[in-house]
Amino acid sequence: MRAEIISIGSEITSGQNLDTNSQWLSRKLAEMGISTAYHTTVADDLEANIEVFRNASQRADLVLCTGGLGPTQDDLTREVMAQVAGVELIEDLESLEYIKSLFLKRGRVMPDRNKCQALFPKGSEVLFNEMGTAPGIWMKINRAWFGAMPGVPSEMFVMYEKQVKPRLGKLGIQGGVFVQRKINTFGEGESAVEDKLLDITKRGHVPEVGITASDAYISLRIFARGSNLQQVQEIIEPVEAKIRERLGDLVFGTEDQKLQDAVVHLLLEKRKTISVVESVTGGLVSHYICQVPGASQVYAGGITAYQNRIKIDELGVPESLIREQGVVSLEVAIDLARRCRLKFGTDLAVSTVGYAGPEAGDDPAKPVGTVFSALSFEGGETTKAHHWLGTRDEIQTRTAKIALNLARLYLMKL
Amino acid sequence: MRAEIISIGSEITSGQNLDTNSQWLSRKLAEMGISTAYHTTVADDLEANIEVFRNASQRADLVLCTGGLGPTQDDLTREVMAQVAGVELIEDLESLEYIKSLFLKRGRVMPDRNKCQALFPKGSEVLFNEMGTAPGIWMKINRAWFGAMPGVPSEMFVMYEKQVKPRLGKLGIQGGVFVQRKINTFGEGESAVEDKLLDITKRGHVPEVGITASDAYISLRIFARGSNLQQVQEIIEPVEAKIRERLGDLVFGTEDQKLQDAVVHLLLEKRKTISVVESVTGGLVSHYICQVPGASQVYAGGITAYQNRIKIDELGVPESLIREQGVVSLEVAIDLARRCRLKFGTDLAVSTVGYAGPEAGDDPAKPVGTVFSALSFEGGETTKAHHWLGTRDEIQTRTAKIALNLARLYLMKL
């Protein structure tokens, strides 16, 4: 059972609008156990549309289309489907009356150009549109079932739920349940993570396990299919357990969880408090922590010590230390974290220093991307030195994650 | 000249991630007068990829692909291009050395997995990746030129600009010119902004002007087409001038500029310095300012005074003021900003307090979404009280924008 989703419109191929319908439909199909192999977006061009629809009718079992059902000249879907199916367009009187009634409701007479919205390829079914004037079309062409819906998201959502989804059920093309499980890690690169999981991520493994990198988070996704939820859970659980065992403390959460969720959760659980002193990350560690509801119970506050004089005046870092080690150094990171912890009276404090660029610092041995982070706690500290490649934004966001991760790793061992 | 854009990855076809690369690339091609006829997204499946690439090589003149160039087993683009072109994969020593050097820079040895990233279809050119380990591929297959780039947006952006775009120029496949001009505003809602521009944003206006809202920024986009850049500029300029005249100080920038860019630019121009004290925004105002290269010249630093005791101990806000007015009040916002300005010795300071939710505060008269911001300067202050509807994240990001906007409006009048 292979699905294809087609979006129609030059406003999308030109880049003017972002297509979000395809993602929404893919998720809906996945919930029913139907996996999507292709998204295709095509401009408002008759020949290109015919080619795309013909191609889809040959390579997919189910094709959901959005767009091209309006009353204007660049709305081609009706005609395209008729041509690819080799049938004529015929008027549906019931649809025509309904469209006229919508205009009457607004105190207007239906313009002539809306008449074409009541035309359907012979042999197709009407998908009723309770939200607007464009009915959808349901028909089989070659090997595939086609469901054509309007491009306006609010109209499409309702038509999918009320008209298309029940038809998928009747066709018996639901494959039961399809579940994606996402496991999030931080601390190693994509290839280092995969090296620990080569037997699991290899092509053909059942269930399928994919690996993706997103801003220094490396995630594993387990895709499993079965006739019911319990069966799918039984497929996923042993694989998830194996992944967790192999990756150990690299794993910090699942699904949409971020490092800050893990840190705030651990702080609450272990009844510890934290404060933050930031240079290179400029407030981002603090912001990440404050994104988590309930952070105020464990997060006292923080200082962005951006200019050196703030590090000296507000935190009390000795000028001599900055002079001798350089402000971007492990020594200064540790001193900042220690002083911050004492100043704010918290159990823990994390610090960041570094060069985010684009301009380089004074020390050629410490190029843009050089960062240091420290976690201070009573009786000691842990630290991390790293060199990032990337933009200013990437260096800042990833360094903030390093700082959060130091706190997470420490808290996990308590 | 017909272009096709291919995105590769099951995380996109499954609906887990939203594809934004295709839109970005379509816009870039449009700027060069190249129109995109198709977007195709395909899962990490060898046969489906081969079919998609073969199809594109026959129906398009230019094909830009993103994704599938990583070091893992589900990265198939190298193999797919070689198979469709009917050539073998050969190792590029220079690329291999470069990838190794990237790992060395971080003090690590290249994992064996990454070796495959130095493999290229015979006869192709290497697209150098200065942002990461995945080089791109440039080659002609059947009638189409292919440019394969990484899926990570930051890597793709740079590779497109530095490697692909110059090659498009050399091929002579640019047509006329298509320019989109974006004007960004903050301070009023979408309909209030449009009310001032109804004659310009109406359908059929030449040039076309669209209006979009994104996280409290309202942007106007002017779309113009012509045979050369000068002609297009002459179409855009009078419309832009009219928009700026109507909207006045709501306009803070163009294209990708954000409020923090305007604020840092104004601070540099007027030779003023700023500091920040944040409660509800938790470090986000500070982070926004530090996103701007060169911020260290004008930004001293900031304090996230998240818990009340930090407001009292670190800033010296009188406990009685908090008790009498409530911590979420205009009075506390003003007091925080004043004390922050004196503490950090800056010309300006901004503050934020409020309730971001999801849990409500103690005062039923101040529901979730109630926020106050103040700007302190020598001799006075400006303030803004607002009530946002939305999620915790929306309340935080939008309130940070209110604080930046207070600074911008003040600096503009200096």
Interface residues (C-beta under 8 A of the other chain):
Chain A: S7 I12 T13 S14 G15 Q16 N17 L18 D19 T20 S22 Q23 W24 L25 S26 R27 K28 L29 A30 S35 T36 A37 Y38 H39 T40 T41 V42 A43 D45 A48 E51 V52 N55 R59 Q180 K182 E190 S191 A192 E194 D195 L198 T201 K202 R203 E208 G210 I211 T212 A213 R221 F223 V276 E278 T281 G282 G283 L284 V285 S286 H287 I289 C290 Q291 P293 G294 A295 S296 Y299 A300 G301 G302 I303 T304 A305 Y306 Q307 R309 I310 E314 K343 F344 A356 G357 P358 E359 H386 H387 L389 G390 T391 R392 D393 E394 Q396
Chain B: S7 G9 S10 E11 I12 T13 S14 G15 Q16 N17 L18 D19 T20 S22 Q23 W24 L25 S26 R27 K28 L29 A30 S35 T36 A37 Y38 H39 T40 T41 V42 A43 D44 D45 L46 A48 E51 V52 N55 R59 G70 P71 T72 Q73 D74 L102 K105 R106 G107 P111 R113 N114 M131 G132 V152 S154 Q180 G210 F223 V276 E278 T281 G282 G283 L284 V285 S286 H287 I289 C290 Q291 P293 G294 A295 S296 Y299 A300 G301 G302 I303 T304 A305 Y306 Q307 R309 I310 E314 K343 F344 A356 G357 P358 E359 R392 D393 Q396
